[in-house]
Amino acid sequence: MHPPPSLTEAWRWRPAEMGELQFLNRARPAEISERLLVWWRRNKRNFPWREERDPYRIMVAEILLQRTRAEQVKKIYRSFLARFPTPESLAGAREEEIEDFFSRLGLMWRAKKMKALGEAIVSRFGGLVPESREELLTLPGVGEYVASAVQVFAFGRDMAVVDANVCRVLGRIFGVRPKGEARRDRRFAEIARSLLPPGGAREFNWAVIDFASSVCVPGKPKCHECPISFFCKYFGNEKEPG
């Protein structure tokens, strides 16, 4: 069996002004995706929001997860939704009630934003979280990442969910250095989209998120545990002498 092609053979960039990624070997991205998914099915993390399909409950989780460890959010997620199960209940709550939950995470400043979110969903969308990206982005506290997460995990869109951690993984694999803030560099979104297995966006996005959290970590990644190190430019450079 022949080894997979090198990164140089498998990928090339079109002229810089086009800013698009072009594959020379279509099988290779599929193999990377499949290996990540096989790894994830054996090592996936279990969180209550991953069992959800309700757009409101998923949106609450994604906003709680902003700059907060998933294990911390897990401690309050169910109790938060038991107290505020709908946008209407969140909109009608006193800010102090919401602050009580956020104080457990040291994030009381989010209470005002969460209440505003509930009010906006009720007053502008009849209590239903909108599906369109344009409308999602008008909601308080909802940026590009949260909008993508809601579209993928609640509405089943085949999209990549890209944050700084996902950019770190993709940057290492393909040797792409970010231009400015990584999550705003559209090359990473292009790479992520190219790796998406058709109809498998939910699992694939979770796989990359969990892989970034447990293997391809900041600082010193655990390359000896990596199922795709053979394809990884970072790993290849680490092994090179000198």
C-alpha positions in Angstrom: 0.0 0.0 0.0 1.3 3.4 -0.9 1.4 6.0 1.8 -0.9 9.0 1.5 0.5 11.9 -0.5 2.5 14.6 1.2 0.9 17.9 2.1 2.8 19.5 -0.7 1.4 17.0 -3.2 -2.1 17.0 -1.8 -2.8 20.7 -1.4 -2.1 23.9 -3.2 -3.3 27.4 -2.9 -4.6 29.3 -5.8 -3.2 32.8 -6.4 -3.4 34.9 -3.2 -5.8 37.3 -4.7 -8.4 34.5 -5.1 -8.0 33.5 -1.5 -9.5 30.0 -2.0 -8.3 26.6 -1.1 -8.0 24.0 -3.8 -7.7 20.3 -3.4 -5.5 18.1 -5.6 -6.4 14.9 -3.9 -10.1 14.6 -3.0 -9.7 11.4 -1.1 -7.3 12.8 1.5 -9.7 15.2 3.2 -12.3 12.4 3.4 -9.8 10.2 5.2 -8.9 12.9 7.7 -12.6 13.4 8.5 -13.2 9.7 8.8 -10.2 9.2 11.1 -11.4 12.1 13.3 -14.9 10.6 13.5 -13.6 7.1 14.4 -11.5 8.7 17.2 -14.5 10.7 18.4 -16.9 7.8 18.6 -14.5 6.2 21.0 -13.5 9.3 23.0 -16.4 11.7 22.7 -17.5 13.8 25.7 -21.0 13.7 26.9 -22.8 16.9 27.6 -26.6 17.4 28.1 -26.8 20.1 25.4 -25.6 17.5 22.8 -28.8 15.6 23.4 -30.9 18.6 22.5 -32.5 19.7 19.2 -34.4 22.6 20.6 -33.0 25.9 19.3 -33.5 27.9 22.5 -31.9 25.2 24.7 -28.9 25.0 22.3 -28.6 28.7 22.1 -28.5 29.0 25.9 -25.7 26.3 26.0 -23.6 28.1 23.4 -23.9 31.5 25.2 -23.0 29.9 28.5 -20.0 28.2 26.9 -18.5 31.4 25.7 -15.1 31.7 27.3 -16.2 29.1 29.9 -15.1 25.5 30.3 -17.7 22.9 29.3 -17.4 21.1 32.6 -18.3 24.3 34.4 -21.4 24.9 32.2 -22.5 21.3 32.7 -22.9 22.0 36.5 -25.7 24.6 35.9 -27.1 23.9 32.5 -30.0 21.7 33.5 -30.9 23.8 36.5 -30.8 27.0 34.4 -33.3 25.5 31.9 -35.5 24.1 34.7 -35.8 27.7 36.0 -35.9 29.4 32.5 -37.3 26.7 30.2 -38.5 29.1 27.5 -37.6 32.5 26.1 -40.8 33.9 27.7 -39.6 32.7 31.2 -36.2 34.3 30.6 -37.7 37.5 29.4 -40.0 37.8 32.4 -37.3 37.0 35.0 -35.8 39.6 37.3 -32.1 40.2 36.4 -31.1 39.2 39.9 -32.6 35.8 39.4 -30.5 35.2 36.3 -27.4 36.6 38.1 -27.7 33.9 40.7 -26.9 31.2 38.1 -24.1 33.2 36.5 -22.5 33.9 39.9 -21.7 30.2 40.1 -19.5 30.6 37.1 -18.2 34.1 38.1 -19.9 35.6 35.1 -22.7 37.7 36.5 -22.2 40.3 33.7 -23.9 37.8 31.4 -27.2 38.1 33.2 -28.2 41.3 31.5 -27.3 39.9 28.1 -29.3 36.8 28.6 -32.4 38.7 29.7 -32.1 40.9 26.7 -31.8 37.8 24.5 -35.1 36.4 25.9 -36.8 39.7 25.4 -35.7 40.0 21.8 -36.8 36.4 20.9 -40.2 37.1 22.5 -40.8 40.6 21.1 -39.4 40.2 17.6 -39.8 36.5 16.8 -42.9 35.5 18.8 -40.9 33.4 21.2 -39.3 31.2 18.6 -35.5 31.3 17.8 -35.1 32.3 14.2 -33.4 30.0 11.7 -31.9 32.4 9.3 -28.3 33.6 10.0 -29.2 37.2 9.4 -31.9 37.1 12.0 -29.8 35.1 14.5 -27.1 37.7 14.3 -29.5 40.5 15.4 -30.0 38.8 18.8 -28.1 40.1 21.8 -25.0 38.0 22.6 -25.2 36.1 19.3 -22.1 36.4 17.1 -20.9 34.3 14.2 -19.9 31.3 16.2 -23.2 31.0 18.2 -25.2 31.6 15.0 -23.3 28.8 13.3 -23.7 26.4 16.3 -27.5 27.0 16.4 -27.9 26.4 12.7 -25.9 23.2 12.8 -26.9 21.7 16.1 -30.6 22.8 16.2 -31.6 23.2 12.6 -29.4 20.5 11.0 -27.5 22.7 8.6 -24.4 21.3 6.9 -21.9 23.9 8.1 -18.6 24.2 9.9 -18.5 25.8 13.3 -15.2 27.5 13.6 -13.6 29.1 16.7 -10.0 29.7 17.8 -9.7 26.1 18.9 -10.8 24.7 15.6 -8.5 27.1 13.8 -5.6 25.8 15.9 -6.3 22.2 14.8 -6.7 23.1 11.2 -3.7 25.4 11.2 -1.5 22.7 12.6 -2.7 20.0 10.2 -2.4 22.1 7.1 0.4 24.4 8.0 -1.7 27.5 7.7 -0.8 30.5 9.8 -3.6 32.9 10.6 -3.7 36.4 9.2 -4.8 38.5 12.1 -7.4 36.9 14.4 -7.6 33.3 13.4 -11.4 32.8 13.6 -11.9 35.8 11.2 -9.4 34.4 8.6 -11.8 32.8 6.1 -9.3 30.3 4.9 -10.0 28.3 8.1 -13.7 28.2 7.3 -12.9 27.1 3.8 -10.8 24.2 5.0 -13.4 23.2 7.6 -16.2 23.2 5.0 -14.0 21.1 2.7 -13.6 18.5 5.4 -17.4 18.2 6.3 -18.8 14.8 5.5 -22.2 15.2 3.7 -25.0 15.0 6.3 -22.6 14.6 9.2 -22.0 18.2 10.3 -23.2 17.7 13.9 -20.9 14.8 14.7 -18.0 16.2 12.7 -18.1 19.6 14.5 -18.3 17.9 17.9 -15.3 15.6 16.8 -13.1 18.6 16.0 -14.2 20.4 19.2 -13.4 17.4 21.4 -10.2 16.7 19.6 -9.0 20.3 20.1 -9.9 20.0 23.8 -8.2 16.7 24.6 -5.5 16.0 22.0 -4.6 19.0 19.8 -4.3 21.2 22.9 -2.6 24.6 23.1 1.0 24.6 23.9 2.2 21.0 23.6 -0.3 18.8 21.7 -0.5 15.1 22.4 0.8 14.0 19.0 1.4 10.4 20.2 -2.4 10.1 20.7 -3.3 11.8 17.4 -5.2 9.6 14.8 -4.2 12.0 12.0 -0.6 12.8 12.8 0.5 11.1 9.6 -1.2 13.9 7.7 -0.2 16.7 10.0 2.3 19.3 8.9 3.0 20.4 12.5 3.8 16.8 13.4 6.0 16.4 10.4 7.9 19.6 11.2 8.3 18.5 14.8 10.0 15.3 13.7 12.4 17.0 11.3 16.0 17.3 12.7 17.2 20.7 13.6 
